[in-house]
Amino acid sequence: MIVKKLHDKGVTSEHAYMAAFASIGLSILSWAGSLKAEPAGLDRADRWGIFVGEWAPTFFGLGIALAQYEQKEAPFGTTP
């Protein structure tokens, strides 16, 4: 149901995959930035990087679900 609504709004599997890779990069950048901004607060810097890094599997899973939905919706004999 959620996948159908996202697909109807124009979200594709490629969008979800791009968001997953972006969240990995953002995780690394946020960890490095927090580490420099808070040298005494290493724990908080680590937690922020991990929090953002946890988004990637969700986006990858959504991308897989959207890809399967796109294949199901494609007319016979064509590729999405």
N, C-alpha and C positions, 0 to 999 in steps of 0.2 A: 504494500500500500504506500509506504513512504517512498520506495524506489519509483513507483509509477508517478507519484506527484512530482518528485524531483525531475524525472524524465519529461513530464509534461511541461515543466517550467523551463526546459532547455538545458538542464544539467546533464552532461555526458560523462562516460567513464573516464575520458581523458581529463576532464576538469577535476575529478576526484583524485586521479593519479598525480596531477600537477600539485594539488593541494597537499598530498602526502609528502611529496619530495620537498615542497616549500616548508612544511612543518619540521622536517628533519634539519634543513638548513637554519631555520629560525631557532630551533632547539640549541644548535651549536652556537649560533650568534648570541642568543640570550644568556647561555651559560658563560661564554667568554666575557660578555659585557658585564654581567653581574659579578663575575669573579674580579674584574678590574675595579668596578665601582665599590665593591664591598670586600676588601681583602680579609677583614676579620670575620665576615659573615659567610664563610664558605658553604655552610650547610644550606643557607637560603639560596645561594647561587645554584647549588646542585639541584635543589628541589624545583626551582623554576625551570631549569633546562629539562629535567625529567618530565615535568608537567606538560610542557609544550611537546616534548618528544612522544608522549603517549597519544597524541592526536594522529600520528602517522598510520598506525594499524587500523584505526577507525576509517580513515580516508581510503586506505587500500582496500579494506573490506567493502566499503561503499562502491568503490570503483569496480570491483569484481561483480557485485550485485547488479550494477548498472550495465556492465558489459553483457552479462547473461540476459538481462531484460532487452537490451538492444538487439541481441541475436534472435531472441524470440519474436520481436516486433518486426524484424527485417523481412521483406517479401522473399519468397522462395527463390533461390538461385542468385541472390544478391548479397553483398557484404555491406554491413553498416558503415 
